[in-house]
Structures are given as C-alpha cells and as structure tokens.
Amino acid sequence: MCELARNSVLQSGFEHEVKIHWLGPNYREEGVLGNDVARTNVPDIRVSFRHEALIDELCNLFKTQNIHSSAETPSALTGIKKIL
C-alpha cells in the first residue's frame, strides 16, 4: 500500500512543495536516491527492484526497436545502459 501511495503522489498534480513534504527533497531522483524511507515507508530494496525492472523493460523495448528499424539512427539503448 505504501508503494502505491508513493507512486500516486509522484504522478499527481500536487505542487513541488507538497511532494517534498510527502516524499522528501530528492523525490525527483530515480531509484533509491529518490526514496526517503522515513517519509514513504517503502523499503529501498523495493524501489531498487522496481527501478531495475523498468530499466530491463526499456532495454528490451529498444533492442526490439533497433532490430526492426531500417534507418540508421543512434541507439537510445546506449544512453540507457550508461545510466546503469
């Protein structure tokens, strides 16, 4: 439930100050860096798992896109892998 509440606040239209109050000052950072366990009650291991799953899915999507793409364009996959 805490993870659901955290994600709802992240995606809401609340002002920046309200999100800071509920999620912490680093809420815009991705992964564990953006999680304040004391405010969200979501364990870092859970946030880390979700972030890694997202990166894996994005990598799979871009691999598929590059296989089916006929035009020579810079790979967005390279940018994602640099994040990892």
N, C-alpha and C positions, 0 to 999 in steps of 0.2 A: 504494500500500500504506500509506503514511503517513497519508493521509486516512482510510482505512478504520480504521486503528488508533486515530486520534484520535477518530473517531465512536464506536468501540466503547467507549473509556474514558468518553466523555461519557455514554453511555447505560447504562453499567454500574452495578452496585450498590456500587461502591467508596466508601469513606468520602471525605469532603471533602478531608482531608489527603492522601490518595493521589492524588486527581485534581489537587490543587495541584502535587504533586511531578511528575506526568507531563505536565500540560497548562499549568501556570503559574497564578499567583494570580488572574488575571482570566478564568478559563475560563468563568464564568457569563455573561459579556458576549456579546452577539450579534455576529456578523460578525467583522471584522478586529480589533476591540477585544478579543475573547476569544481571539485566536490568538497564541501565543508561538512564533514560527518556530524559535527556538533549541531548544525542547523538542519540538515536534511534527514539525518538518521539513516542514510543509505551507505552501507559499507564500501570502502574504496575498492575492494575486490570485486564487488558487483558492478561498479562503474567501469572498472578496468575491463571486465568481461564484455560488457555492452560495447565499449569503445573498440575493442579488438574485433568483435563480431562485425561491427559496422565497417571497419577498415577491410576486413576479409571480403565482405559482400561488395564493397566498392571496387576492390581489386578484381574480383571475378567479373563484375559488370564491364569494367574497362578492358579486360582481356578479351571478352566476347566481342565487344565493340571493335577492337583493333583487328580481330580475326576477320570480321565481316566488312570492315571498312576498305573501300577500294582506293580512297585518296590517301596520299602520303601526308600525314599530319603529325605534329609532335604528340607523343604519348602522354596522356593525362595520368596514366598509371605510374610513370616515373615520379611525378610530383607527389602522388600518394605514398609511394614507397619511401620517399625522403622523409615523410612525416614519421614513419615507423622508425 
